Amino acid sequence: MKEKQEKDILEFLQRNQYASIEELANRLFVSPSTIRRKLNDLQKKGLITRTHGGAQLNDDNNFFPSFTFRVHENSYEKKKIALSAIKLIKNGDLIFLDGTTSSFFIAEYLSEFKNIRVITNGIDTLSLLAKNNISAYSTGGCIQDVNRSVLVGHYAEEMIGNFHADIAFFSARSVTNDGEIYDCFEEENVIRKAMIKHATKKVFLCDTTKFGKTSLFHLCSLNDIDYIVTNYNIPSYVKADKFPQIITE
């Protein structure tokens, strides 16, 4: 039983990078005190690092799937979200796309528009835009250490600051119950924050598996964006008046 619980905790952290004690307790159907003991044991083994209220995998144990793997993960839902999201685009728009697979699917449909220009820190997204003859700018920057499909750093942030986009599309790892958006990579959040700051419309791409969860690094609040584009079964708290307009299929 002890080994199985530890294995379940590690597998959950591999999928989510970070988890709170409450989240793990609910997932494993055990008490928070039991989770604390298990996390202490795993930390002694050097597998995780305890954080305030939760834990994360140590870098050497943190498996992050390749971009190709993630593109095929929930691809049907991501395509539906992308098809809903492009309804916000107009001919001639300047668009920010972050390096997520959700934004990648938007890039697949941009050839439908005239005189579109795109700025992205997604390496695979940039390649797709070039293939589809879309006018595109790379943010430049350095390749992120873990997620090797995105560009991050000072040069990327500075490049974004040279533009003001009509619309910025981005995604992230999770949305908490009180409407705060989090991700597991701080460097990518810096780039997303720059895109949000320099765009007229801010659009969050989010399938419903991300609601009610948390991750390590805070990005922004739902109050800070203009649209959520998602699939279905929106949690009731997201429909509150203080949150942005919701677009579904």
C-alpha positions in Angstrom: 0.0 0.0 0.0 2.8 2.4 1.0 4.7 1.8 -2.3 1.5 2.2 -4.4 0.6 5.5 -2.7 4.1 6.9 -3.4 3.9 5.6 -7.0 0.5 7.3 -7.5 1.8 10.6 -6.1 4.8 10.5 -8.4 2.7 9.7 -11.4 0.3 12.6 -10.6 3.3 15.0 -10.3 4.7 13.8 -13.6 1.4 14.8 -15.3 0.9 18.1 -13.4 4.4 19.2 -12.3 2.9 20.5 -9.1 0.2 19.4 -6.7 -1.3 20.7 -3.4 -1.7 18.5 -0.4 -5.5 18.9 -0.7 -5.5 17.9 -4.3 -3.4 14.8 -3.6 -5.5 13.8 -0.6 -8.7 14.0 -2.8 -7.0 12.1 -5.6 -5.7 9.2 -3.4 -8.7 9.2 -1.0 -6.5 9.6 2.1 -6.2 12.3 4.7 -4.0 15.4 4.3 -1.8 14.1 7.2 -1.1 10.9 5.3 -0.1 12.9 2.2 2.3 15.0 4.3 4.0 11.9 5.6 4.3 10.5 2.1 5.7 13.7 0.7 8.2 13.8 3.5 9.3 10.3 2.7 9.6 11.1 -1.0 11.6 14.3 -0.3 14.1 12.2 1.9 14.5 10.0 -1.2 15.4 13.0 -3.3 12.4 12.5 -5.6 10.4 15.6 -4.8 10.7 19.0 -3.2 8.2 20.2 -0.7 6.7 23.6 -1.3 4.3 25.7 0.7 1.1 23.6 0.8 2.2 21.0 -1.8 5.1 19.5 -3.7 6.8 19.4 -7.1 9.1 16.8 -8.8 12.8 17.5 -8.7 14.1 18.4 -12.1 16.0 15.1 -12.7 12.7 13.2 -12.2 10.4 15.5 -14.0 9.3 14.0 -17.3 7.9 16.5 -19.7 6.3 15.1 -22.8 7.5 16.2 -26.2 5.6 18.7 -28.3 4.6 15.9 -30.8 3.2 13.9 -27.9 1.2 16.9 -26.5 -0.1 17.8 -30.0 -1.9 14.4 -30.1 -3.0 14.6 -26.5 -6.7 15.8 -26.5 -6.2 16.9 -30.1 -9.9 16.7 -31.0 -10.8 19.1 -28.2 -8.0 21.4 -29.0 -9.1 21.6 -32.6 -12.6 22.5 -31.6 -11.3 25.2 -29.3 -9.1 26.6 -32.1 -12.1 26.7 -34.5 -14.1 28.6 -32.0 -11.1 30.9 -31.2 -10.5 32.0 -34.9 -14.0 33.6 -34.9 -12.3 36.5 -33.0 -9.8 37.1 -35.8 -10.3 39.6 -38.6 -8.4 40.1 -41.9 -5.3 42.2 -41.3 -4.9 41.4 -37.6 -1.5 41.2 -35.9 -1.6 38.1 -33.6 0.4 36.8 -30.7 0.6 33.0 -30.3 2.3 31.5 -27.3 4.2 28.2 -27.6 1.5 25.9 -26.4 -0.1 23.1 -28.5 -3.5 25.0 -28.1 -2.0 28.0 -30.0 -0.4 25.6 -32.5 -3.9 24.4 -33.6 -4.9 28.0 -34.2 -1.9 28.4 -36.6 -3.4 25.6 -38.7 -6.4 27.7 -39.7 -4.8 31.1 -40.3 -4.5 30.7 -44.0 -8.3 31.4 -44.2 -7.5 35.1 -43.5 -5.9 37.8 -45.5 -2.9 39.9 -44.5 -2.5 38.1 -41.1 0.8 38.6 -39.3 1.8 36.4 -36.4 4.4 36.7 -33.6 5.2 33.5 -31.7 7.7 32.0 -29.4 6.6 28.5 -30.4 9.3 26.7 -32.6 6.9 24.2 -34.1 4.2 26.9 -34.5 6.7 29.1 -36.4 7.5 26.1 -38.7 3.8 25.5 -39.4 3.2 29.2 -40.2 6.1 29.2 -42.7 4.7 26.0 -44.3 1.3 27.7 -44.7 2.8 30.9 -46.1 1.7 33.0 -43.1 3.7 36.2 -42.4 5.4 35.4 -39.1 7.9 36.8 -36.7 9.9 34.8 -34.2 10.4 36.3 -30.8 13.9 35.0 -30.7 15.4 34.1 -27.4 16.8 30.9 -26.0 15.2 27.4 -26.0 13.5 26.6 -22.7 15.5 24.0 -20.7 12.6 21.5 -20.1 10.0 22.4 -22.8 12.3 22.4 -25.8 9.6 23.6 -28.2 9.5 27.2 -26.9 11.7 30.3 -26.9 12.1 32.3 -23.7 14.3 34.9 -22.1 15.1 38.6 -22.3 15.4 38.8 -26.0 12.0 37.2 -26.6 10.3 39.5 -24.1 12.0 42.5 -25.6 10.9 41.5 -29.1 7.2 41.2 -28.0 7.5 44.7 -26.4 8.2 46.2 -29.9 4.7 45.3 -31.1 1.1 45.9 -30.1 -1.1 43.0 -31.3 -4.8 43.1 -32.0 -5.2 39.8 -30.2 -3.1 37.4 -28.1 -3.9 33.7 -27.8 -2.4 31.8 -24.9 -2.9 28.7 -22.8 -1.6 27.5 -19.4 -1.7 24.5 -17.1 -4.5 25.2 -14.7 -7.3 27.5 -13.4 -8.1 27.5 -9.7 -11.5 27.6 -8.2 -11.2 31.3 -7.6 -10.3 32.1 -11.2 -6.5 32.4 -11.0 -4.4 31.0 -13.9 -1.2 29.1 -13.2 1.5 27.3 -15.2 4.4 25.1 -14.3 7.1 27.1 -16.2 7.9 30.6 -14.9 9.9 31.5 -18.0 7.0 30.9 -20.3 4.7 32.9 -18.0 7.1 35.9 -18.5 6.5 35.7 -22.2 2.8 35.3 -21.9 2.6 38.3 -19.5 4.4 40.4 -22.1 1.9 39.2 -24.8 -1.0 40.1 -22.6 0.4 43.5 -21.8 0.9 44.4 -25.5 -2.4 43.1 -26.9 -5.8 44.7 -27.3 -7.7 41.4 -26.9 -6.5 38.7 -24.5 -7.8 35.2 -25.2 -7.3 32.2 -22.9 -7.5 28.8 -24.6 -8.6 26.3 -22.0 -10.1 22.8 -22.2 -12.2 21.9 -19.2 -9.6 19.4 -17.8 -7.7 22.4 -16.5 -10.4 23.9 -14.3 -10.2 23.4 -10.6 -6.5 22.8 -10.5 -3.4 24.7 -9.6 0.3 24.7 -10.6 3.4 26.4 -9.4 3.6 29.8 -11.0 0.9 32.4 -11.2 0.2 34.0 -14.6 -2.9 36.2 -14.2 -6.5 36.2 -13.2 -9.5 35.6 -15.4 -10.4 39.2 -14.6 -7.3 40.2 -16.7 -8.5 38.7 -19.9 -11.3 39.3 -22.4 -12.3 35.8 -23.5 -12.1 32.2 -22.5 -12.4 29.8 -25.4 -13.2 26.3 -24.1 -15.2 23.2 -25.0 -18.0 22.3 -22.6 -19.1 21.7 -19.0 -17.8 25.1 -17.8 -17.7 25.2 -14.0 -20.4 27.4 -12.6 -18.0 29.9 -10.9 -16.5 30.8 -14.4 -19.9 32.0 -15.5 -19.9 34.8 -12.9 -20.3 38.3 -14.2 -16.8 39.3 -13.1 -15.2 36.8 -15.4 -14.6 37.3 -19.2 -16.8 36.4 -22.1 -17.0 32.6 -22.7 -16.8 31.2 -26.2 -17.6 27.5 -26.8 -18.1 25.4 -29.9 
